[in-house]
Amino acid sequence: MNDAPLTVHHGSPARVLTPGWAGAASCKWLTEITVLDKPAEGNFMSPGYRLPNSPVKPGEAVKPEDTHSVTGLTVKSLIAGPGDGAKLKPGKQEIKGVAWAGEADITKVDISTDGGASWNPAQLGKDHAKYAWRLWSYVWKPAKSGDYVILLPSRDSQGRVQPDAAVWNPSGYLYNAYDQVKVYVQA
């Protein structure tokens, strides 16, 4: 890692990365590989890191046989700046962040600076590598001082759209509701 031996903390002696899938599918401390004709059993794939096969209500019990392993990632984006609760000076502001979609490509990031009343496209960064985060930015000039809520959904090449509310599951895996930042523009 960075031209140095992999440390134990990072998975030495070897680590397998599974591009486009949740981190639970990337094994640390690998000492052997066994090919199986069925999903692996073990704490990290069963009973851990599992999702219900169909939607359930918060607090509802789910039988292990009614679940599947967490694998591919959902479409998601985050606002890296400004931070939540920031006090901004009047004038031009840059809002920026990242978006990703596992095995799919990010095709669009929308941004709202008025709590979802209106939407504008963000500028996607030029770097565009498979399985990687896609940087985005948006130049905003607030019309007046006051409180603002910035919301952010993204879309991917498979037609998936980041939802305004995540689908509930008992462990909270793959949470991907709109990111939200509240800022105050000073007079």
C-alpha positions in Angstrom: 0.0 0.0 0.0 1.7 3.2 -1.2 4.9 1.2 -2.0 5.0 -0.2 1.6 4.0 -3.7 2.9 0.3 -3.9 3.8 -0.2 -3.4 7.5 -2.2 -5.7 9.8 -4.7 -2.9 10.4 -5.3 -2.7 6.6 -5.6 -6.5 6.2 -2.1 -8.1 6.0 -1.0 -10.5 4.7 -3.4 -9.9 1.8 -6.7 -8.2 1.1 -9.2 -8.7 -1.7 -11.1 -5.7 -2.9 -14.4 -6.2 -4.7 -15.0 -3.1 -6.9 -18.6 -1.8 -6.9 -19.7 -3.9 -3.9 -20.1 -3.0 -0.3 -17.0 -3.1 1.9 -18.2 -6.3 3.6 -17.4 -8.2 0.4 -13.7 -7.1 0.6 -11.9 -9.6 2.7 -9.1 -8.7 5.1 -6.4 -11.0 6.5 -6.7 -13.4 3.5 -4.6 -16.6 3.9 -6.5 -18.9 1.5 -9.1 -18.9 -1.2 -11.8 -21.6 -1.4 -14.2 -21.8 -4.4 -17.8 -22.6 -3.3 -21.0 -23.5 -5.2 -23.1 -21.6 -2.7 -22.9 -18.3 -0.8 -20.3 -18.3 2.0 -21.5 -18.9 5.5 -19.7 -17.1 8.3 -20.3 -14.2 10.6 -19.8 -11.5 7.9 -22.2 -13.0 5.3 -24.6 -14.9 7.6 -26.0 -13.7 10.0 -24.3 -10.3 9.4 -24.5 -8.0 6.4 -27.9 -9.1 5.2 -30.9 -7.3 3.8 -34.6 -8.3 3.9 -35.8 -9.8 0.5 -38.8 -7.4 0.7 -39.6 -4.2 2.5 -40.3 -4.5 6.2 -41.6 -2.0 8.8 -39.2 -0.5 11.4 -38.9 -3.0 14.3 -40.4 -5.9 12.3 -38.6 -9.2 12.8 -37.0 -10.8 9.8 -36.3 -14.5 9.5 -32.8 -15.3 8.2 -34.2 -17.3 5.3 -36.0 -14.1 4.2 -32.8 -12.2 3.7 -29.9 -11.9 1.2 -26.3 -10.8 1.4 -25.4 -7.1 1.0 -23.5 -7.0 -2.3 -23.8 -4.1 -4.9 -23.9 -0.5 -3.8 -26.9 1.9 -4.2 -26.6 5.3 -6.0 -25.5 7.9 -3.4 -24.0 11.4 -3.2 -22.7 13.6 -0.4 -22.1 17.3 0.1 -18.5 17.8 1.2 -18.7 21.6 1.6 -20.0 23.7 2.9 -20.6 21.8 6.2 -23.8 21.5 8.0 -24.5 24.7 10.1 -22.0 26.8 8.2 -22.3 30.6 8.3 -21.6 31.9 4.8 -20.8 35.4 3.6 -22.9 36.9 0.9 -21.7 36.4 -2.7 -20.7 33.5 -4.8 -20.4 30.1 -3.0 -19.1 26.8 -4.2 -21.0 23.7 -3.1 -19.1 20.5 -3.8 -19.0 16.8 -3.1 -18.9 13.2 -4.4 -21.3 10.7 -5.9 -21.0 7.0 -6.6 -23.1 4.0 -7.7 -21.0 0.9 -7.3 -20.9 -0.9 -10.7 -22.9 1.8 -12.5 -21.7 5.3 -13.6 -23.0 8.6 -12.1 -24.7 10.4 -15.0 -26.3 13.4 -13.2 -26.2 15.2 -9.8 -29.0 17.6 -9.0 -28.9 20.2 -6.3 -31.5 22.3 -4.5 -30.6 25.3 -2.4 -34.2 25.9 -1.4 -35.2 22.7 0.4 -36.4 21.0 -2.8 -38.6 23.7 -4.3 -36.3 23.9 -7.4 -33.5 21.9 -8.8 -30.4 22.6 -10.9 -27.7 20.3 -12.4 -24.3 20.3 -10.7 -21.2 20.2 -12.8 -19.7 16.6 -12.9 -15.9 16.4 -12.6 -13.8 15.4 -15.6 -12.2 12.4 -13.9 -14.5 9.5 -14.5 -13.2 6.0 -13.6 -15.2 2.8 -13.2 -16.1 2.1 -9.6 -14.7 5.4 -8.4 -16.3 8.4 -6.8 -17.4 11.1 -9.2 -16.6 14.6 -8.0 -19.2 17.3 -8.6 -19.5 21.1 -7.9 -22.1 23.8 -8.1 -21.6 27.6 -8.0 -24.4 29.3 -6.1 -25.1 33.0 -5.4 -27.7 33.3 -2.7 -30.4 35.9 -3.5 -30.6 37.1 0.1 -29.4 36.4 3.7 -31.2 33.8 5.8 -31.4 30.0 6.3 -31.1 27.6 3.4 -31.5 23.8 3.1 -29.3 22.2 0.4 -30.4 18.9 -0.9 -28.7 16.5 -3.2 -29.8 13.5 -5.2 -27.9 11.7 -8.0 -28.7 9.4 -10.9 -26.8 6.5 -12.5 -26.4 4.8 -15.8 -28.8 2.0 -14.7 -31.6 4.6 -14.3 -31.5 4.5 -10.5 -32.2 7.8 -8.7 -31.2 8.5 -5.1 -34.4 8.6 -3.1 -35.5 11.4 -0.7 -35.9 8.7 2.0 -34.0 5.5 2.3 -35.7 2.1 2.4 -35.6 1.0 6.1 -33.8 -2.2 7.0 -32.9 -3.6 10.5 -29.1 -2.8 10.3 -29.3 0.4 8.2 -27.2 -1.0 5.4 -26.9 0.9 2.1 -28.5 4.1 3.5 -28.7 6.4 0.5 -31.4 9.1 1.2 -30.6 12.7 -0.1 -27.8 14.3 1.7 -28.9 17.5 3.4 -26.9 20.5 4.7 -28.4 23.5 6.4 -26.5 26.8 6.1 -27.0 30.4 7.1 -26.1 33.2 4.7 -25.1 36.4 6.7 -26.2 39.8 5.7 
